[in-house]
Amino acid sequence: MSETKKRSISHVDGSDEEDFAGFDDNLIYDDLQVHEIGVNKRDVSPIKVPKNSKDTVKKSYNDPIYRKPFDYLWKREVVYRALQNERNTQKEKGGDVYYITPTNKKLRTKQEILNHLDKYTDLTIENFTFAKEPVGGTSEQEIIRYAKVYPNSKRSSDAFIYAQAESAQIMGKRTPKPKLPKGASPPPENKYMVKIPSVSDGSNGNEHELDRSSKLSKIKSPTPIKNEQQMRQKNLNVKTEYGVSSESSELVVSKFRTKKEVINKFNGNSMSFAANFFGNVSVGYDILLHTFQYLKVQELLRCTCVCRMWEKVGNHTTLWKTVRMKNSMVNDWSGLANKLKNNNTRSLDLKKMLLASNFNEMWENFSKNIGTATNLRSIDFCRCPAKVIECLFETNPYIETINAVTINSNEIDLKNIVKATNLREFRLRSTDCIDIISDISSFKELDKLVHLSLTSVNKLASKDISILQYLSKLETLELGECSNFPDTFASSILPKLTNLEKLRLEKWQQNCNTSKLLDTIAKLPKLTQLELINFDVQADFDIKISNCVNIKKLLLIPTYVSQSATTNKLILSGVLKMYRTLEKFIWTITNELLRVTELYTEEGSIPKCDSIPVLKPMPFNDFKSQHRNQTSSDISQIEIVPLSNIESILLQTLSNTKIKLLKLPLAATWKQSMSDF
């Protein structure tokens, strides 16, 4: 033999079978034959030695030569693959052997060990063995352990099922069907059961024909499964329509006894859910967030106690930015105030809230604890006493919006309103009438005020209303009880409110000068909405109102104490002249006027319908009244016109204007607003 064919016994090829410790201990080689011929062990046929033979050569691994690496700080680790069947022996379980270098690098082949052997040490490859047996080292030098098994986890159970199914097919075995008791009829065929494809040997013994419902696959050789990851990957190669491998489908299905369990198993496939885990969680989060928007406060608080995810969604800032207490009752204002603070609530709506029987005590607790919610910027009150508003200026000085339109007190003190320096909107209205017992000069300091509404206030004209001229940023002004307002309001105060966009005046009566008011309104360029509630229509109203070309929205509720026919004529004449600029017009007629008009109508002359009197000559020339009373001389100058005809004339002339005629009792006129239509 040539020298090139010889090989030193100390040199081992990295592809040796012993590197993976996958050979059978019952197979040994004739070392003499190997040395003499000089070929690899893989080229030599193994010699089968019977287990019970007396000539069996059993190699001892307690030789000190295998413990020599421990002196150089090497470590050895033996890991047995433990299966769920505890009766299996260690040899049947199999295992892996690793060597750990002094630098904590794990090696599993002799070639890797050769690459890491230090030339300054006397260690050789003969000092290392990959036999799955201890070599006699200490517990720190030699680690012997069993692989972990999770019998209840899907990963370990799927691995075990696949291994059993694959071994059964390789060995040509079939899983026996459960035997039925004598006399029992066979169970009905279940369409959810997955059939194991029949296996037929091919020409070369390696091809297997699968069922028609699955794809064709080839199993090359019965190689052992090295780890669970490879096993899972192999399991995914062949899929059925239910997402379970054909090899293990029957074993999986056999664990479930009912049809419902089988459906849940296949529909709830954790593999498909895990593949899109973050997307599924994101979609579920968005659905919960959208659904929680329709819950009440108490329902939302209950949902936060379900689980951590519901707690995160239930405390989202978008759900707590505005809190509405409609149809809810609060028993602990301290807890609610802390919740509003923690969730950074900006707006609190108390309208239509359920009130406790101890009315005053509830609002006292509210005033004591609402200061905790320092982040509140807007509060809409329901029926409450005036003292709650007075305390709010001190407890929440950063408040920006206060809407208290149902106060059930007779008087209120607004001297502390100056502390709310950030106040932008303030609306005050009482269920009856309320007196402001303090001076309103403190309003002068509210330089950020944009919306001001003081309605149902007794004797507002007696207050120093000149302070309104300093509120230059006002965009909305609503004043009630305007009787006996001085002329300075229209001549010197109102002209300085150049940013005014909406103006509402209630009870503009008695000595109020309507002509000067309309002249000033016509000069305010930004004023587009005008609401005149229970006001007196004077002689030149039609001319003055037609000059207000800046008005786009108009709400008129005139007083009908006397000369109602003249009032209706002036309104019709003035509004018809605004056909070019007016966009929305609402005219409210009281039920009292309609009942009085019926008295002037002769019984049986016309059908009963809602009509109003209009002074002649009519403001429209092409209209011919169909209903005239010619018997009474005292109303010969008055035309009784049905409301339907009035509406048709307005619609015909004001073609680009939305028109609405309302019929209301006098007591309900103050509730009407342009925003309601």
C-alpha positions in Angstrom: 0.0 0.0 0.0 1.2 3.6 -0.7 1.9 6.0 2.0 -0.9 8.3 0.8 -3.5 5.7 1.6 -2.3 5.3 5.1 -3.8 7.3 7.9 -2.6 8.0 11.4 -4.9 6.6 14.1 -4.7 10.0 15.8 -6.2 11.8 12.9 -10.0 11.4 12.5 -12.1 12.6 9.6 -14.9 15.0 10.6 -17.4 12.9 8.7 -16.9 9.8 10.8 -20.0 8.1 12.0 -18.8 8.2 15.6 -18.8 12.0 15.5 -22.6 11.9 15.8 -22.7 9.0 18.1 -25.4 7.5 15.9 -24.1 4.0 15.5 -25.2 0.8 17.4 -23.0 -0.4 20.2 -23.5 -4.0 19.0 -21.5 -3.2 15.8 -17.7 -3.3 16.1 -14.9 -3.1 13.6 -11.8 -5.2 13.2 -9.2 -2.7 14.1 -6.5 -4.9 12.8 -8.1 -5.0 9.4 -8.3 -1.3 9.3 -4.6 -0.8 10.2 -3.4 -3.3 7.7 -5.5 -2.2 4.7 -5.4 1.5 5.6 -9.0 2.4 4.6 -11.7 4.3 6.3 -14.0 2.5 8.7 -17.0 3.4 6.6 -15.6 1.2 3.8 -15.4 -1.8 6.0 -18.5 -3.9 6.6 -19.4 -4.1 10.3 -19.2 -7.4 12.0 -22.4 -8.4 13.7 -21.8 -9.7 17.2 -24.6 -11.4 19.1 -25.6 -9.7 22.3 -25.4 -12.9 24.4 -22.1 -14.1 22.8 -19.4 -14.9 25.3 -16.8 -13.2 22.9 -18.5 -9.8 23.1 -16.0 -7.0 23.5 -17.3 -4.4 25.8 -15.4 -1.2 25.9 -14.9 0.5 29.3 -15.3 4.3 29.4 -14.0 4.7 33.0 -10.5 4.8 31.7 -8.5 7.8 33.1 -7.5 8.7 29.5 -11.0 10.1 29.0 -10.8 12.2 32.2 -7.6 13.9 31.2 -9.5 16.9 29.5 -11.0 17.7 32.9 -7.5 18.7 34.1 -7.4 21.4 31.4 -10.7 22.8 32.4 -12.7 21.0 29.7 -16.2 19.9 30.5 -18.4 17.1 29.2 -22.2 17.1 28.9 -24.4 14.1 28.2 -28.1 14.9 27.3 -30.5 12.0 27.1 -33.6 12.4 24.9 -36.4 11.5 27.2 -39.7 10.4 25.7 -43.1 10.4 27.3 -43.0 6.6 27.8 -41.1 6.2 31.0 -40.5 2.5 30.4 -38.0 3.2 27.7 -34.3 2.6 28.5 -31.6 5.1 28.1 -30.3 3.4 25.0 -33.8 3.6 23.5 -34.1 7.2 24.4 -30.8 8.2 22.7 -28.9 11.3 23.5 -26.2 13.8 22.6 -22.7 14.4 23.9 -21.0 17.8 24.0 -17.6 19.0 25.0 -17.3 22.5 26.4 -13.9 24.3 25.9 -12.3 26.4 28.7 -13.7 29.4 26.8 -17.3 28.0 27.2 -17.7 27.0 23.5 -19.8 23.9 23.0 -18.4 21.3 20.5 -20.2 18.2 19.2 -17.8 16.6 16.6 -14.2 15.4 16.8 -13.2 17.6 13.9 -14.3 20.6 16.0 -12.3 19.3 18.9 -9.2 18.9 16.7 -9.5 22.6 15.6 -9.6 23.7 19.2 -6.8 21.5 20.6 -3.9 23.6 22.0 -0.5 22.6 20.6 1.0 23.5 24.0 -1.0 20.8 25.7 -0.6 17.0 25.5 -4.3 16.4 24.8 -5.1 14.3 21.7 -8.3 13.2 20.1 -8.0 9.9 21.9 -8.8 11.7 25.1 -12.3 12.4 23.9 -15.2 10.1 23.4 -18.8 10.7 22.3 -20.2 7.6 23.9 -23.5 8.3 25.7 -22.1 7.1 29.0 -20.4 8.8 31.9 -16.6 8.7 32.0 -16.3 9.3 35.8 -15.9 13.0 36.1 -17.3 15.1 39.0 -20.7 16.8 38.8 -19.0 20.1 37.8 -16.7 18.4 35.2 -19.3 16.1 33.7 -23.0 17.2 33.4 -25.6 14.4 32.9 -29.1 15.5 32.3 -32.4 14.6 30.5 -34.0 16.8 27.9 -37.1 18.6 29.1 -40.5 17.3 28.2 -43.7 19.4 28.3 -46.5 16.8 28.2 -49.2 19.5 28.2 -47.7 21.8 25.6 -48.6 21.7 22.0 -45.0 21.6 20.9 -44.1 18.5 22.7 -47.4 16.7 22.0 -47.2 17.5 18.3 -43.6 16.2 18.2 -44.5 13.0 20.0 -47.5 12.4 17.7 -45.5 13.0 14.6 -42.7 10.7 15.7 -45.2 8.0 16.5 -47.0 8.4 13.1 -43.8 8.5 11.1 -42.3 5.4 12.8 -45.6 3.6 12.3 -45.5 4.3 8.5 -41.8 3.5 8.2 -42.3 0.1 9.9 -45.3 -0.6 7.8 -47.7 -0.6 10.8 -51.2 0.7 10.9 -52.9 2.3 13.9 -55.5 -0.1 15.1 -59.1 1.1 15.1 -61.0 1.1 18.4 -63.1 -2.0 18.8 -66.8 -1.6 19.3 -68.8 -3.6 21.9 -70.8 -6.5 20.7 -74.1 -5.6 19.1 -73.2 -1.9 18.6 -73.7 -0.3 15.3 -70.8 1.4 13.6 -70.6 5.2 14.2 -71.8 7.5 11.5 -69.1 8.8 9.1 -67.8 12.2 10.3 -67.0 14.6 7.6 -64.5 16.3 9.8 -62.4 13.2 10.3 -59.1 13.2 8.3 -58.2 9.9 6.7 -54.6 8.7 6.8 -53.4 8.2 3.3 -52.8 4.6 2.3 -49.2 3.6 1.8 -48.3 1.3 -1.1 -44.7 0.2 -1.8 -43.4 1.5 -5.1 -40.9 -0.1 -7.4 -37.9 1.1 -5.3 -39.6 1.0 -2.0 -39.2 4.7 -1.3 -42.3 6.3 -2.9 -45.5 6.4 -1.1 -48.9 7.3 -2.7 -51.0 9.7 -0.5 -54.7 10.3 -0.4 -56.3 12.4 -3.2 -57.1 15.2 -0.7 -53.4 15.7 0.0 -50.4 16.4 -2.1 -47.8 13.9 -3.2 -44.7 13.7 -1.1 -41.6 11.5 -1.0 -40.0 10.1 2.1 -36.5 9.3 1.1 -35.0 7.5 4.0 -35.9 6.7 7.7 -33.5 9.3 9.1 -34.0 10.1 12.8 -35.4 13.5 13.7 -32.7 15.5 15.3 -34.7 18.2 17.0 -38.2 19.5 17.3 -37.6 22.4 14.8 -36.7 20.0 12.0 -39.6 17.8 13.0 -42.1 20.7 12.9 -40.7 21.9 9.5 -41.1 18.4 8.1 -44.6 18.2 9.6 -45.6 21.3 7.6 -44.5 19.9 4.2 -47.7 17.9 3.7 -50.9 19.7 4.7 -54.5 18.7 4.5 -57.4 21.1 4.0 -57.7 21.4 7.8 -54.2 22.5 8.3 -52.9 19.3 10.0 -50.2 17.0 8.5 -51.6 13.8 7.0 -49.2 11.6 9.0 -50.5 12.8 12.4 -54.1 13.8 11.5 -55.8 10.6 12.7 -53.8 10.5 15.9 -54.8 14.1 16.5 -58.4 13.5 15.7 -58.6 10.4 17.8 -58.0 12.5 21.0 -61.3 14.3 20.5 -64.5 12.4 20.9 -67.1 14.9 19.8 -67.7 16.8 16.5 -67.5 20.1 18.3 -64.0 19.4 19.7 -62.7 18.4 16.3 -64.1 21.7 14.8 -62.5 23.7 17.6 -59.2 22.0 17.1 -59.0 22.7 13.4 -60.6 26.2 13.4 -58.5 27.3 16.3 -55.2 26.4 14.8 -52.6 28.1 16.9 -50.0 27.9 14.1 -52.0 30.2 11.9 -52.8 32.6 14.7 -49.1 32.7 15.8 -48.1 33.5 12.2 -50.1 36.7 12.3 -50.0 37.2 16.1 -49.2 41.0 16.1 -51.7 41.7 13.4 -54.5 39.8 15.2 -53.8 41.6 18.4 -53.8 44.9 16.7 -57.1 44.3 15.0 -58.6 43.1 18.3 -57.3 46.2 20.1 -58.9 48.5 17.5 -62.2 46.6 17.7 -62.3 46.9 21.4 -61.4 50.6 21.3 -64.2 51.3 18.8 -66.7 49.3 20.8 -65.9 50.9 24.1 -66.9 54.3 22.7 -70.5 53.3 23.1 -70.3 52.4 26.8 -71.4 54.4 29.7 -68.9 55.4 32.4 -69.9 52.7 34.8 -69.8 50.1 32.1 -66.4 51.3 31.0 -65.0 51.0 34.5 -66.3 47.4 34.8 -64.6 46.5 31.5 -61.2 47.7 32.9 -61.5 44.9 35.5 -61.7 42.1 33.0 -58.0 41.6 32.0 -54.9 43.6 31.3 -55.7 44.2 27.7 -59.2 45.5 28.5 -57.7 47.7 31.1 -55.3 49.2 28.6 -58.1 49.8 26.1 -60.6 51.0 28.7 -58.1 53.6 30.0 -57.3 54.9 26.5 -57.1 58.7 26.4 -59.6 59.0 23.5 -62.3 57.3 25.7 -61.7 59.7 28.6 -61.1 62.9 26.8 -64.8 63.8 27.1 -66.8 62.0 29.9 -70.6 62.1 29.6 -72.6 61.2 32.7 -76.0 60.8 31.0 -78.2 58.3 32.9 -75.4 57.7 35.4 -75.3 58.3 39.1 -72.1 59.1 41.1 -71.8 57.9 44.7 -68.1 58.6 45.1 -67.0 61.9 43.7 -63.5 61.5 45.1 -62.9 58.3 43.1 -64.3 59.8 40.0 -62.2 62.9 40.3 -59.0 60.8 40.7 -60.0 58.8 37.6 -60.5 62.0 35.6 -57.1 63.2 36.7 -55.3 59.9 35.9 -56.9 59.7 32.4 -56.3 63.3 31.6 -60.0 64.1 31.0 -60.5 67.5 29.4 -64.3 67.8 29.3 -67.0 66.7 31.8 -70.7 66.6 30.7 -73.1 66.4 33.6 -76.3 67.0 31.6 -79.1 64.5 32.2 -77.2 62.9 35.0 -79.2 61.0 37.6 -79.2 63.0 40.8 -79.1 61.4 44.3 -81.9 61.9 46.8 -79.7 64.0 49.0 -79.3 66.7 46.4 -77.4 69.3 48.5 -75.0 66.8 50.0 -74.1 65.4 46.5 -73.2 68.8 45.2 -71.1 69.6 48.3 -69.1 66.4 47.7 -68.7 67.5 44.1 -67.3 70.9 45.1 -64.9 69.4 47.6 -63.4 66.8 45.2 -63.6 68.4 41.7 -60.5 70.4 42.4 -58.5 67.2 42.2 -59.1 67.0 38.4 -56.8 69.8 37.6 -56.7 68.8 33.9 -60.5 69.7 33.5 -61.0 72.5 31.0 -64.8 72.3 30.3 -67.8 71.4 32.5 -71.5 71.3 31.4 -73.7 71.4 34.5 -77.1 69.9 35.0 -79.6 71.3 37.5 -77.4 72.5 40.3 -77.3 75.3 43.0 -75.4 78.5 42.3 -72.9 77.8 45.1 -71.4 75.1 42.9 -70.5 77.7 40.3 -69.1 80.0 42.9 -66.8 77.4 44.3 -65.6 76.3 40.9 -63.8 79.5 40.3 -61.6 78.8 43.3 -61.1 75.0 43.0 -60.5 74.9 39.2 -58.9 78.3 38.3 -57.7 76.8 34.9 -61.2 76.1 33.7 -62.0 77.4 30.2 -65.7 76.6 29.6 -68.6 76.7 32.1 -72.1 76.0 30.9 -74.6 76.4 33.7 -78.0 76.9 32.0 -80.3 75.2 34.6 -79.4 76.8 37.9 -82.1 76.4 40.5 -81.1 79.3 42.7 -82.5 82.8 43.0 -79.1 84.6 43.3 -75.5 84.1 42.5 -72.2 85.9 43.4 -69.7 86.3 40.5 -67.0 88.2 42.3 -64.6 85.3 42.2 -64.9 84.9 38.4 -61.8 87.0 38.1 -59.8 84.0 39.3 -60.6 82.0 36.2 -58.2 84.0 34.0 -58.4 81.3 31.3 -62.1 81.5 30.9 -63.2 81.4 27.3 -66.9 80.4 27.4 -69.3 81.3 30.2 -73.1 80.6 29.9 -75.4 81.4 32.8 -79.1 80.8 32.8 -81.6 80.0 35.6 -84.7 77.8 35.5 -86.7 80.9 36.6 -84.9 84.2 37.1 -81.7 84.9 39.0 -80.1 88.0 40.5 -76.4 88.8 40.4 -75.8 90.1 43.8 -72.2 91.2 43.1 -70.8 93.7 40.8 -70.0 92.5 37.3 -67.0 94.8 36.9 -64.8 91.7 37.4 -65.7 90.6 33.8 -63.4 93.3 32.7 -60.4 91.1 33.5 -61.6 88.2 31.4 -59.6 89.3 28.3 -59.8 85.7 26.8 -63.5 85.5 26.9 -65.0 84.5 23.5 -68.6 83.4 24.4 -70.7 85.2 27.0 -74.3 84.3 27.8 -76.2 86.0 30.6 -79.9 85.3 30.2 -82.8 85.1 32.6 -80.9 87.7 34.8 -83.2 90.1 36.6 -82.5 93.8 36.1 -79.5 93.4 34.0 -79.8 97.0 32.8 -79.1 98.2 36.4 -75.7 96.6 36.2 -72.7 98.3 34.8 -72.9 96.8 31.3 -70.3 99.2 30.0 -67.7 96.6 31.0 -68.8 94.6 27.9 -66.9 97.1 25.6 -63.6 95.8 27.1 -64.3 92.2 26.0 -62.9 92.9 22.5 -62.5 89.2 21.7 -66.1 88.3 22.1 -67.6 86.3 19.2 -70.9 85.4 20.8 -73.0 87.6 23.0 -76.3 86.6 24.5 -78.1 88.9 26.9 -81.5 88.4 28.5 -83.9 90.8 30.3 -82.8 93.7 28.1 -85.7 95.9 29.0 -84.7 99.6 29.6 -81.2 99.1 28.1 -79.7 102.6 27.7 -79.0 104.0 24.3 -75.3 103.8 25.1 -75.4 100.1 24.6 -76.2 100.5 20.9 -74.2 103.7 20.3 -70.9 103.2 22.2 -70.7 99.6 23.7 -71.8 97.4 20.8 -69.7 99.1 18.1 -66.5 98.2 20.0 -67.2 94.5 19.7 -65.7 94.2 16.2 -65.2 90.4 16.4 -68.8 89.7 17.2 -70.3 87.0 15.0 -73.5 86.0 16.9 -75.8 88.3 18.8 -78.9 87.3 20.8 -81.1 89.8 22.7 -84.1 88.8 24.8 -87.0 91.1 25.8 -85.8 94.2 23.9 -88.8 96.2 25.0 -90.1 99.4 26.5 -87.5 102.2 26.1 -85.1 100.2 24.0 -84.2 102.0 20.8 -84.6 99.4 18.0 -83.5 101.8 15.2 -80.1 102.6 16.7 -79.6 98.9 17.5 -80.2 97.9 13.8 -78.0 100.7 12.6 -75.1 99.5 14.7 -75.7 95.9 13.7 -75.4 96.8 10.0 -71.9 98.3 10.7 -70.5 95.1 12.3 -68.8 93.3 9.4 -68.4 89.9 11.1 -71.9 89.7 12.6 -73.8 87.1 10.5 -76.3 85.7 13.0 -79.0 87.7 14.7 -81.6 86.5 17.2 -84.3 88.9 18.5 -86.5 87.2 21.1 -89.7 88.9 22.3 -88.7 92.4 21.0 -90.8 95.4 20.1 -91.0 96.1 16.4 -91.0 99.9 15.8 -92.2 102.0 12.8 -89.1 101.9 10.7 -88.1 98.3 11.3 -88.6 97.2 7.7 -86.1 99.8 6.4 -83.5 99.2 9.2 -83.5 95.4 8.9 -83.2 95.5 5.1 -80.0 97.5 5.5 -78.4 94.7 7.5 -76.9 93.0 4.5 -74.3 91.3 6.6 -76.9 89.2 8.4 -77.1 85.6 6.9 -79.2 83.9 9.7 -82.2 85.6 11.3 -84.5 84.5 14.1 -87.4 86.7 14.9 -89.9 86.3 17.8 -91.8 89.7 18.0 -94.1 90.7 20.8 -97.8 90.8 19.9 -99.3 92.9 22.6 -100.9 95.5 20.3 -100.9 96.4 16.6 -100.0 92.9 15.6 -101.2 93.5 12.0 -98.7 96.4 11.7 -95.9 94.2 13.2 -96.5 91.4 10.7 -96.5 93.9 7.8 -93.2 95.4 8.8 -91.5 92.0 9.3 -92.8 90.8 5.9 -91.8 94.0 4.1 -88.3 94.0 5.7 -87.5 90.3 5.2 -88.6 90.3 1.5 -86.1 93.0 0.8 -83.3 90.7 2.1 -83.7 88.1 -0.7 -80.2 88.6 -1.9 -78.3 88.1 1.3 -80.5 86.1 3.7 -79.7 82.4 3.9 -81.8 81.2 6.8 -85.0 82.8 8.3 -87.0 81.5 11.2 -90.2 83.4 12.2 -92.0 82.3 15.4 -95.7 83.2 15.8 -97.2 82.7 19.3 -100.3 80.6 19.8 -101.9 83.5 21.6 -101.9 85.6 18.4 -103.5 82.7 16.4 -106.3 82.4 19.0 -107.0 86.1 18.9 -107.1 86.1 15.1 -109.8 83.5 15.1 -112.1 86.0 16.9 -112.0 88.3 13.9 -113.1 85.6 11.5 -116.8 85.1 10.9 -118.0 81.6 11.6 -118.6 79.5 8.5 -117.1 82.1 6.1 -113.8 80.3 5.7 -112.4 76.9 6.7 -110.6 76.9 10.0 -106.8 77.3 9.6 -104.0 79.1 11.3 -104.0 82.8 10.1 -102.4 86.1 11.1 -103.5 89.6 10.5 -101.5 91.8 8.0 -102.0 95.6 7.6 -103.0 96.9 4.2 -101.6 97.6 1.7 -100.0 94.3 1.4 -96.2 94.2 1.1 -96.5 92.1 -2.1 -98.6 93.4 -5.0 -99.3 90.1 -6.8 -100.9 88.5 -3.8 -104.7 88.4 -3.8 -106.3 87.4 -0.6 -108.9 84.7 -0.8 -110.2 85.3 2.7 -111.5 88.7 3.5 -114.0 89.8 6.1 -116.1 92.5 4.6 -118.7 92.8 7.3 -116.7 94.4 10.1 -115.7 98.0 9.4 -113.2 98.1 12.2 -110.9 95.6 10.4 -111.4 96.8 6.8 -107.8 97.8 6.7 -106.5 94.4 7.9 -106.0 91.3 5.8 -106.4 87.9 7.4 -103.8 85.7 5.7 -103.3 82.0 6.3 -99.8 80.9 7.4 -99.6 78.5 4.4 -100.0 81.5 2.1 -97.4 83.5 4.0 -95.0 80.6 3.7 -95.6 80.2 0.0 -94.9 83.9 -0.7 -91.7 83.8 1.3 -90.5 80.7 -0.5 -91.3 82.2 -3.8 -89.5 85.5 -3.1 -86.6 84.2 -1.0 -85.7 81.4 -3.4 -82.2 80.9 -1.9 -83.3 81.1 1.7 -84.3 78.3 4.1 -87.5 79.4 5.7 -89.3 78.0 8.7 -92.5 79.2 10.4 -93.0 78.1 14.0 -96.0 78.1 16.3 -95.2 78.2 20.0 -96.7 79.4 23.2 -95.3 82.6 24.6 -93.7 80.9 27.6 -91.6 78.6 25.4 -90.2 81.3 23.1 -87.1 81.9 25.2 -86.0 78.3 24.6 -85.7 78.7 20.9 -82.4 79.1 19.2 -81.0 79.2 15.7 -78.8 76.2 16.6 -81.9 74.0 17.1 -82.7 74.1 13.3 
